[in-house]
Amino acid sequence: MTIWALFVNFIIILVLELLRKWVIVQLSVLIVLNVITILITVPKKVFKTAANRITVIGTELGFIIINVLFLVMYSLENSGSYQVRLGLSWSTVGANVAIILFQIVIKIVEFHRLRKEKKREERKQKQGSLKRTNDDSQIQLQKYNNFGTFKVDVEKKSSKIGKPFRLLN
Amino acid sequence: MRILQIMARINFMKLININYLTPLAAFYNYTDLGQFGLPNIINKIPGFNNSQTSAELIFKTDSQGQVIFNDYFRYSFSQVFLDNYGGIVFSSCTTLILHLRSLLVKVVCKCFKNKNSKIKKILMATSHSFEKSVLITLLVSRYSYLCSALILNYAFLPINGAYQQISLGFAILYTIIIVFFWVLCQLLLWQKQGQTEIYSTYA
């Protein structure tokens, strides 16, 4: 995705600088690029985390809205409807601010999610190690008990035979 | 880094030749981060602001050689690479010097006999974090400015003074860096795809 992002950004700058005389073509190409980026982002294989995918889709949608607002603004340029254009200008400011805030919010949410996940994993690991030590101690206790009963049996047998029984070398 | 990238992209939208009235123009003025931090000291070289004017079909230039993009708010860029990207070139140079410093820190750290020394740990941590982030941040976050400066430089090819010639040299250097970066990203992508294919065949 990095290579696509770099390539798209390069194309965007090319379009912005070379097509300055043809505003409608410029904005249409930008919208098409945004749509292509969204379509590329949709398959789950492209990004490892859902947060990245949501960020890219949200940002591109924001830029599509801005481009559409620019198109409307351009078409109304000679109509003299100042109030409508002022409203559109404020809407574009809102869309731009929304894109920036969206990026920040997604970053914060992702940070908290990762922190929670890390804590959960740590807790799981702790529980797993505790369980393992419990199991080990139980096994050891069981072994000890088995050895003890075996020892008692052997002692009983040896007392019956009347000879000392050697357990170990 | 991503925020800086998005901010640059938002700001480049102001180049569209539309009369978008004062609110949006004020927004663009306030959110323009320009050349990111350090001032463009490289423009002290003689010949600065001496670019050629031209009346080409695609671009519109003023009497000082600035390329105008928005007729209503007079947003313009220079033809010379270092005028547009000089601050970032200067930042990159200082970063490289700092990078050399971090290499020096590693050498110094080897002199510490005590392995658990706190100073050594702090020095190592700062040098590691520096190596990881700063150079890539500089390159990627100002990527739009780099593309724009390169396009304008190659479109006009200003070579009429020492400053312009040095600027062209830097432009060629940065073109090589950016092409190398693209190729590297593509190679990494192919490697990643190859690995997933191998995994899928064995799965």
Interface residues (C-beta under 8 A of the other chain):
Chain A: T2 I3 L6 F7 N9 F10 I12 I13 L14 L16 E17 L18 R20 K21 V23 Q26 L27 K45 T55 T59 F63 I66 F70 M73 Y74 E77 R85 L86 L88 S89 W90 T92 V93 N96 I99 I100 Q103 I104 K107
Chain B: R2 I3 Q5 I6 M7 R9 I10 F12 M13 L15 I16 N17 I18 N19 Y20 L21 T22 P23 L24 F27 T31 I58 F59 K60 F69 Y143 S144 C147 S148 I151 L152 F181 W182 C185 Q186 L188 L189 T196
